[in-house]
Amino acid sequence: MMDVIIIGGGFSGVAAARILHKANKSFIVLEARERLGGRVYTKRFENGQYLDFGGQWIGPTQDRMYALCKEYGVDYFETYNEGYNILDFGQKVKKYRGLIPKIDIISLLNLDWLLRKMERMAKNIPASKPWSHPKSETYDNILLSDFIKKNCITQSSHKVITYGLETVFACGLHTISLLHALFYIKSGHNLNGLISIKDGAQQHRIVGGMQTLVDRMAAEFQSKIHFNHPVESIKQDTNSVGVAGDGFEFEAKNVIIAIPPPLAAEIKFSPELTSQKSQLINRISMGKVGKCFMVYDKPFWRDSKFSGQALADEQSPFQTLFDSSPKNGEYGVILGFTIADRAEDFFKKSLEQRKQAMLQKLVDYFGEEAKNPTAYHDFTMTDEIWSRGCYAGLYPVGGWTAFQNAYSKPEDRIFWAGTEASDAWFGYIEGAVRAGERAAGEILDLRS
Ligand SMILES: Cc1cc2nc3c(=O)[nH]c(=O)nc-3n(C[C@H](O)[C@H](O)[C@H](O)COP(=O)(O)OP(=O)(O)OC[C@H]3O[C@@H](n4cnc5c(N)ncnc54)[C@H](O)[C@@H]3O)c2cc1C
């Protein structure tokens, strides 16, 4: 009988497969889509250009990602981060340098104080068991939005931190608890790192796109990957686990599940999962974000000393913009993040309306040259049936204290991976890799 069936060919499933392959175990990967990568998706165009429609950045302390890049000979480069950023508040466009926008001094002091306060609070949360913090119940029942509102004394500080955090969590701040936010920050080390390019989670990009890495990781065991194999049911007994879908059935000693929680909730388990796990996977929702790309012959804004970064209030469809051009600026790409309610409204418009909305903003920021893009593309994983949203699963309010580590706990022969099963870099590709490697390790330990 085969040793392991891995469900899901995202970074987590592939990271698990890689460990099992090195340990000479027999396994297959069942992947619903016709490609690897899941929430990482590099769209490659006929003219040789590429865009990362899913995850794209890595940064310091994401040690597994850097080690994998080294092992597979995948190059990375610094995210462009020079010059003036744009602040677009109240229909006024201002430029500023550095991480914190040019707003009035009271708002600046308030922001600085609040960021420090959140850093201090997150530092004390044990990422491996956030429910054990003495104030976990209180924090888990406060909405992040209420906490931010209570601690902001000006409208500007409230706006800046709200839009920054929406970009970090990919959701409206009323959808998560303070505890989930603090856990997420701690799992990625600190808030400053999560919002920064330099020395932060947005520091590097992969040459050729993030999918290059996952494809190379899987190259040695391509024949073991079954594409277009969405799993519908998992049945385990004392000796084995049976995994089935439309037109296929496999059996193995163990299974690793490496898919987003809402999709795990749609699999029929027999016997049923424990009630803790089952209730949790049915309550975790996914974040909502769209990535919008305006492509130019060159990153012309750099000549006028603009970084390509912007932070904007509700009158813009985009919370934040970044320069997402490839290495050496071979062509120019501005990436806009539209998140939560803004994403909902934005994707109701036609493609042409969406393009015009982004163009208008770029002309406002960077002048007439912005009027001549070579292409516009946008993408949201919310519309993808095998993702249902992103960047990651959002614990329900009160969820950490009620369900604790139910998500990552094995259920007999079923082991749990995916970025949502990681206590380090939860929500990030690094977290996906770590969880996949951990799940594979749990199976290897069992059998040694
Ligand atoms: C727009 C966007 C931007 C992001 N930016 C970043 C970033 O810059 N840096 C970063 O570190 N992270 C980023 N992330 C998050 C990161 O991409 C994810 O955390 C990570 O890729 C998750 O990997 P995973 O393997 O856990 O899950 P997934 O990538 O979701 O993989 C799960 C796989 O399982 C498959 N699947 C689902 N259901 C079934 C089923 N029933 N049967 C079989 N297969 C199934 C799916 O098709 C998918 O391939 C971003 C995500 C998005 C969407």
The ligand as an SDF file (V2000), in Angstrom:
LIG
                    3D

 53 58  0  0  0  0  0  0  0  0999 V2000
   -3.2450   37.7520   -4.0710 C   0  0  0  0  0  0  0  0  0  0  0  0
   -2.3610   37.0740   -3.0670 C   0  0  0  0  0  0  0  0  0  0  0  0
   -1.2100   37.6870   -2.6580 C   0  0  0  0  0  0  0  0  0  0  0  0
   -0.3810   37.0650   -1.7170 C   0  0  0  0  0  0  0  0  0  0  0  0
    0.8270   37.6330   -1.4340 N   0  0  0  0  0  0  0  0  0  0  0  0
    1.7230   36.9180   -0.7190 C   0  0  0  0  0  0  0  0  0  0  0  0
    3.0880   37.3290   -0.6640 C   0  0  0  0  0  0  0  0  0  0  0  0
    3.4780   38.2940   -1.3320 O   0  0  0  0  0  0  0  0  0  0  0  0
    3.9360   36.6040    0.1000 N   0  0  0  0  0  0  0  0  0  0  0  0
    3.5300   35.4830    0.7890 C   0  0  0  0  0  0  0  0  0  0  0  0
    4.3670   34.8620    1.4760 O   0  0  0  0  0  0  0  0  0  0  0  0
    2.2480   35.0690    0.7140 N   0  0  0  0  0  0  0  0  0  0  0  0
    1.3530   35.7210   -0.0460 C   0  0  0  0  0  0  0  0  0  0  0  0
    0.0930   35.2480   -0.2100 N   0  0  0  0  0  0  0  0  0  0  0  0
   -0.3300   34.0660    0.5470 C   0  0  0  0  0  0  0  0  0  0  0  0
    0.2730   32.7780   -0.0230 C   0  0  0  0  0  0  0  0  0  0  0  0
    0.1320   32.7630   -1.4140 O   0  0  0  0  0  0  0  0  0  0  0  0
   -0.4100   31.5770    0.6150 C   0  0  0  0  0  0  0  0  0  0  0  0
   -0.3020   31.6530    2.0120 O   0  0  0  0  0  0  0  0  0  0  0  0
    0.2100   30.2570    0.2060 C   0  0  0  0  0  0  0  0  0  0  0  0
    0.4470   30.1870   -1.1740 O   0  0  0  0  0  0  0  0  0  0  0  0
   -0.6990   29.1140    0.6380 C   0  0  0  0  0  0  0  0  0  0  0  0
   -0.1480   27.8740    0.2210 O   0  0  0  0  0  0  0  0  0  0  0  0
   -0.8820   26.5110    0.6050 P   0  0  0  0  0  0  0  0  0  0  0  0
   -0.1220   25.4320   -0.0500 O   0  0  0  0  0  0  0  0  0  0  0  0
   -1.0950   26.4640    2.0530 O   0  0  0  0  0  0  0  0  0  0  0  0
   -2.3350   26.6100   -0.0230 O   0  0  0  0  0  0  0  0  0  0  0  0
   -2.7760   26.8080   -1.5550 P   0  0  0  0  0  0  0  0  0  0  0  0
   -1.7690   27.5880   -2.2950 O   0  0  0  0  0  0  0  0  0  0  0  0
   -4.1580   27.3170   -1.5150 O   0  0  0  0  0  0  0  0  0  0  0  0
   -2.7440   25.3340   -2.1370 O   0  0  0  0  0  0  0  0  0  0  0  0
   -3.8140   24.4470   -1.9690 C   0  0  0  0  0  0  0  0  0  0  0  0
   -3.9580   23.6160   -3.2220 C   0  0  0  0  0  0  0  0  0  0  0  0
   -4.9850   22.6540   -3.0100 O   0  0  0  0  0  0  0  0  0  0  0  0
   -5.7940   22.5590   -4.1620 C   0  0  0  0  0  0  0  0  0  0  0  0
   -7.1070   22.0760   -3.7140 N   0  0  0  0  0  0  0  0  0  0  0  0
   -8.0820   22.7600   -3.0740 C   0  0  0  0  0  0  0  0  0  0  0  0
   -9.1080   21.9260   -2.7810 N   0  0  0  0  0  0  0  0  0  0  0  0
   -8.7720   20.6990   -3.2480 C   0  0  0  0  0  0  0  0  0  0  0  0
   -9.4060   19.4220   -3.2550 C   0  0  0  0  0  0  0  0  0  0  0  0
  -10.6120   19.2420   -2.7080 N   0  0  0  0  0  0  0  0  0  0  0  0
   -8.7490   18.3890   -3.8190 N   0  0  0  0  0  0  0  0  0  0  0  0
   -7.5340   18.5390   -4.3870 C   0  0  0  0  0  0  0  0  0  0  0  0
   -6.8770   19.7340   -4.4170 N   0  0  0  0  0  0  0  0  0  0  0  0
   -7.4920   20.7850   -3.8530 C   0  0  0  0  0  0  0  0  0  0  0  0
   -5.8140   23.9580   -4.7390 C   0  0  0  0  0  0  0  0  0  0  0  0
   -6.0860   23.9350   -6.1200 O   0  0  0  0  0  0  0  0  0  0  0  0
   -4.3880   24.4350   -4.4320 C   0  0  0  0  0  0  0  0  0  0  0  0
   -3.5160   24.1640   -5.4980 O   0  0  0  0  0  0  0  0  0  0  0  0
   -0.7510   35.8180   -1.1630 C   0  0  0  0  0  0  0  0  0  0  0  0
   -1.9150   35.2050   -1.5950 C   0  0  0  0  0  0  0  0  0  0  0  0
   -2.6910   35.7890   -2.5580 C   0  0  0  0  0  0  0  0  0  0  0  0
   -3.8580   35.0200   -3.0780 C   0  0  0  0  0  0  0  0  0  0  0  0
  1  2  1  0
  2  3  1  0
  2 52  2  0
  3  4  2  0
  4  5  1  0
  4 50  1  0
  5  6  2  0
  6  7  1  0
  6 13  1  0
  7  8  2  0
  7  9  1  0
  9 10  1  0
 10 11  2  0
 10 12  1  0
 12 13  2  0
 13 14  1  0
 14 15  1  0
 14 50  1  0
 15 16  1  0
 16 17  1  0
 16 18  1  0
 18 19  1  0
 18 20  1  0
 20 21  1  0
 20 22  1  0
 22 23  1  0
 23 24  1  0
 24 25  2  0
 24 26  1  0
 24 27  1  0
 27 28  1  0
 28 29  2  0
 28 30  1  0
 28 31  1  0
 31 32  1  0
 32 33  1  0
 33 34  1  0
 33 48  1  0
 34 35  1  0
 35 36  1  0
 35 46  1  0
 36 37  1  0
 36 45  1  0
 37 38  2  0
 38 39  1  0
 39 40  1  0
 39 45  2  0
 40 41  1  0
 40 42  2  0
 42 43  1  0
 43 44  2  0
 44 45  1  0
 46 47  1  0
 46 48  1  0
 48 49  1  0
 50 51  2  0
 51 52  1  0
 52 53  1  0
M  END
$$$$
